[in-house]
């Protein structure tokens, strides 16, 4: 007999573009919209993200260590990243927020606390091992407003205007089609919706850019030009676009008109 679905899962059904609950989707504590049809991995780093080993060390070791190397010694730590995300998203009680490529759900849980019991925080990721860890960790807190979905971030399965805010930290540079992912995130936002992105940025010196091309080739990590993500948001109608550069990374946020 399948375990009862968490409260958040029932609320997520109303946000799905297809409508209703996928067959047998909640047996692992998250909605599985992919089954055996997961999108292909774009490279080595994504392959590692799908492994059980990385899922066990992701939140405490993997993500903080890689983030520190990329952000530089003066860049924010993980608590600082979560603070920046909350500030860019301007979350309020009762809002719906989506955490794209949520990993083990640390940011998703943080957003759940920010929007409160009347709100909804949804984490979506392609990795079964990451989501299993997210469900396990979230179960230790009283956060019925937090739920998880296994799905393709480049083809978000949610209806247009489903969310008030969307976060995508440390993932856009791993997508095979980042432009499509931005299109779907924009569509999933309601008028006045906010977006927060943390991703890579190219260096300025020729030696550094040469090294970055090797990184791209070997790992599948895309290095964005400094203007690329900012311009991409503006082209999609975002206003008040702001950017913070640190090391080989950037934080970019914006808001859609209306609302």
C-alpha positions in Angstrom: 0.0 0.0 0.0 1.4 3.4 -1.0 2.2 5.9 1.7 -0.2 8.9 2.0 0.9 11.8 -0.1 2.2 14.9 1.8 -0.1 17.9 1.8 2.1 19.9 -0.6 1.8 17.1 -3.3 -2.0 17.5 -3.4 -1.6 21.3 -4.0 1.0 20.7 -6.7 -1.5 18.8 -8.8 -3.4 22.0 -9.5 -0.3 23.6 -10.8 0.6 21.0 -13.4 0.0 21.9 -17.0 -1.5 18.5 -17.7 -3.8 18.7 -14.7 -4.4 15.9 -12.1 -2.1 13.4 -10.5 0.3 11.2 -12.6 -0.3 7.5 -12.0 1.6 6.2 -9.0 3.6 9.4 -8.8 3.8 9.9 -5.1 5.0 6.6 -3.8 8.5 7.9 -3.0 7.4 11.1 -1.3 7.8 13.2 -4.5 5.8 13.4 -7.8 7.7 11.5 -10.5 6.7 12.9 -13.9 9.6 11.2 -15.8 9.7 7.6 -14.9 12.3 6.0 -17.2 12.2 8.9 -19.7 14.7 11.2 -18.1 16.4 13.7 -20.4 20.0 12.9 -21.4 22.8 14.3 -19.3 24.8 17.1 -20.9 28.1 16.2 -19.3 30.3 14.9 -16.5 29.0 17.1 -13.7 25.4 16.3 -14.4 26.3 12.6 -14.4 27.8 13.0 -10.9 24.7 14.8 -9.7 22.6 11.8 -10.6 24.8 9.5 -8.5 23.9 8.3 -5.0 27.4 9.2 -3.7 27.1 12.9 -4.5 23.5 13.1 -3.1 24.8 12.0 0.3 27.5 14.7 0.5 25.9 17.3 -1.7 24.5 19.6 0.9 27.3 19.6 3.5 30.4 19.2 1.3 29.9 19.0 -2.5 27.9 22.2 -3.2 29.7 24.4 -0.5 33.1 23.4 -1.8 32.4 23.9 -5.5 30.6 27.1 -4.7 33.6 28.5 -2.7 36.0 27.6 -5.5 33.8 29.3 -8.1 32.8 32.4 -6.0 36.2 33.1 -4.6 37.3 33.7 -1.1 35.3 37.0 -0.9 32.1 35.5 -2.2 29.1 34.6 0.0 28.8 31.2 1.7 25.7 29.0 1.5 23.8 31.0 4.1 24.7 34.1 2.1 23.4 32.5 -1.1 20.1 31.7 0.6 19.8 35.3 1.9 20.5 36.7 -1.6 17.9 34.4 -3.1 15.3 35.5 -0.6 16.1 39.2 -1.2 15.9 38.8 -4.9 12.7 36.9 -4.7 11.1 39.2 -2.2 9.1 36.3 -0.8 5.9 37.0 1.2 3.6 34.8 3.2 1.1 32.8 1.2 3.1 32.9 -2.1 4.1 30.0 -4.4 7.8 29.6 -5.2 9.6 27.1 -7.4 13.1 26.0 -6.8 14.5 24.7 -10.2 17.1 22.0 -10.0 16.6 21.9 -6.2 19.1 19.1 -5.4 18.6 18.0 -1.8 16.1 20.8 -1.1 18.0 23.1 1.2 16.8 26.2 -0.6 13.3 24.8 -1.1 13.0 24.3 2.7 14.3 27.8 3.3 11.7 29.2 0.9 9.0 27.1 2.6 9.8 28.8 5.9 9.6 32.2 4.2 6.2 31.7 2.6 4.7 30.0 5.6 1.9 27.4 5.9 -0.4 29.3 3.5 2.3 29.4 0.9 3.8 26.6 -1.2 7.5 25.8 -2.0 8.1 23.3 -4.8 11.5 21.8 -5.6 12.0 20.2 -9.0 15.0 18.1 -10.0 15.8 15.3 -12.5 17.8 13.2 -10.0 16.0 10.5 -8.1 18.9 10.2 -5.6 18.8 14.0 -4.8 15.1 14.0 -4.4 15.1 11.0 -2.1 17.5 12.8 0.1 15.4 16.0 -0.1 12.3 14.1 1.0 14.2 12.4 3.8 15.7 15.6 5.2 12.4 17.6 4.9 10.5 14.9 6.8 12.5 16.0 9.9 10.8 19.4 9.9 7.2 20.5 10.1 7.0 21.9 6.6 3.8 20.6 4.9 4.0 23.5 2.5 7.2 22.0 0.9 6.9 19.4 -1.9 9.1 17.9 -4.6 8.7 16.9 -8.2 11.0 14.8 -10.5 10.8 16.6 -13.8 12.8 18.2 -16.6 13.7 21.8 -15.7 14.1 22.7 -19.4 10.5 21.6 -20.0 8.8 22.7 -16.7 5.6 20.7 -16.3 3.6 23.6 -14.7 0.9 25.7 -16.2 1.5 29.3 -17.2 1.5 31.8 -14.3 1.7 29.0 -11.6 4.3 30.7 -9.4 5.0 34.1 -7.8 8.7 33.5 -7.7 11.3 31.1 -9.2 14.8 30.4 -8.1 17.5 28.6 -10.2 20.8 28.5 -8.4 23.9 26.6 -9.7 22.0 24.9 -12.5 21.4 27.1 -15.5 25.0 26.5 -16.6 24.4 22.7 -16.6 21.3 22.7 -18.8 21.7 21.5 -22.4 19.3 24.3 -23.5 19.5 27.2 -21.1 17.5 29.5 -23.3 14.5 27.0 -23.4 14.8 26.7 -19.6 14.5 30.5 -19.2 11.5 30.5 -21.6 9.7 28.0 -19.4 10.6 29.7 -16.2 9.3 33.0 -17.5 6.0 31.3 -18.7 5.5 29.7 -15.2 5.7 33.1 -13.5 2.5 35.1 -12.7 2.4 38.9 -13.6 4.8 40.6 -11.2 6.7 37.4 -10.7 10.3 37.4 -9.6 13.3 35.3 -10.7 16.7 34.7 -9.0 19.5 33.0 -10.8 23.0 32.0 -9.7 25.3 30.8 -12.4 28.7 31.0 -14.1 30.3 34.0 -15.7 33.4 34.1 -18.0 36.6 35.8 -16.9 38.1 38.7 -18.8 41.7 37.6 -19.3 42.7 35.5 -22.3 44.4 32.8 -20.2 41.4 32.5 -18.0 39.0 32.3 -20.9 41.2 29.6 -22.5 41.0 27.5 -19.3 37.3 28.0 -19.1 36.9 26.6 -22.6 38.6 23.4 -21.4 36.3 23.3 -18.4 33.3 23.5 -20.7 34.6 20.8 -22.9 35.5 18.4 -20.1 32.6 18.9 -17.8 29.6 20.1 -19.7 29.5 23.3 -17.6 28.5 26.4 -19.7 30.3 29.6 -19.0 28.1 32.6 -19.7 29.4 36.0 -20.9 28.9 38.7 -18.3 26.1 40.3 -20.2 24.3 37.1 -21.4 22.0 36.3 -18.6 21.1 39.9 -17.9 20.2 40.5 -21.6 18.3 37.2 -21.7 16.0 38.3 -18.8 15.5 41.7 -20.3 14.6 40.1 -23.7 11.9 38.1 -21.9 10.3 41.2 -20.4 11.9 41.3 -16.9 12.4 44.7 -15.3 14.6 45.9 -12.5 17.2 43.4 -13.6 20.2 43.5 -11.3 23.5 41.6 -11.2 26.2 40.8 -8.7 29.5 39.3 -9.9 31.8 37.3 -7.6 34.7 35.2 -8.9 33.5 33.1 -11.8 29.9 33.4 -10.8 27.0 35.8 -10.9 23.7 36.4 -9.2 21.0 37.9 -11.4 17.5 38.8 -10.5 14.5 40.5 -12.1 10.7 41.1 -12.0 8.0 40.8 -14.6 5.7 43.7 -15.1 2.2 43.6 -13.6 0.9 42.0 -10.4 
